[in-house]
Amino acid sequence: MGEVKSAIAVIPARGGSVGLKNKNIHPVAGRPLLAWTILQAKASSLVESVFVSTDDPAIADVAESYGAEVVHRPAEISGDRASSESAILHLLDVLALEGRQDPASIVFLQATSPLRRPGDIDRALQQFEGDGADSLISVTKADDMTLWEKKTGGEWNSVNFDWRNRGMRQERPEQYIENGSIYIFHPSVLRSTGNRIGGKLTAFQMEFWQTWEIDTLAEVELIEFFMKSKNLTTPDIGL
């Protein structure tokens, strides 16, 4: 594994969620949802600072109460169609105005994907450096998952297999789901492409149960089940 250079964690968390009202601060296993990701980032031995980018005063209050630095996001990059990349670029510009240099790497964490085991963030950072990567995504293996898509005209098409010749499951190539839990990239990748992914890419593999994220109330119950059954709510993860 390579030596990890300066890294900051960034958690974009805007207000006004559509699927679940106030999603980012909805109670999950006894804490606001956002709090889990902040505390997991703060428990990392390789992350120097934790930032939350938000346009919402209530989210900002939660972020500060759990020890994150808040960067207030302007309205023009806070709507439903605003990208996380725009929020992170804004955050870097704010830090630059304060005289703070770009870190060697950015750990972008989604608050809606809190199923991280102790050490996941550090292991991902070590892999990122060890692989000499420019960007990293976290993935879970899609074992025996057959995907279909519905075309505009209503026709159905198999995506990752040929329905005319299914073959044996074991003969299909390994496929993975981008689970949205951990992204790591050099600031130069984001600044030059406007994308969190660019240059040499590596993938950090996580368990399949870590695929789930929160967009609806039903998924809150699912996440709470895994957090408790996998013992993620104990002080063992520095919370």
VENRAUR-V300326 format. One record per helix or strand of 2 or more residues. SS is the DSSP state (@ for helix, = for strand). FROM is the first residue (numbers start at 1). LEN is the number of residues. If there is no record, write none. Layout:
# VENRAUR-V300326
ss={SS | SS}
from={FROM | FROM}
len={LEN | LEN}
This chain:
# VENRAUR-V300326
ss={= | @ | = | = | @ | = | @ | = | @ | @ | = | @ | = | = | = | @ | = | @ | = | @ | @ | @}
from={7 | 23 | 27 | 31 | 33 | 49 | 57 | 69 | 75 | 84 | 105 | 120 | 135 | 148 | 156 | 169 | 176 | 187 | 201 | 208 | 217 | 235}
len={6 | 3 | 2 | 2 | 11 | 6 | 9 | 4 | 3 | 14 | 5 | 11 | 7 | 3 | 3 | 3 | 10 | 7 | 6 | 4 | 13 | 3}
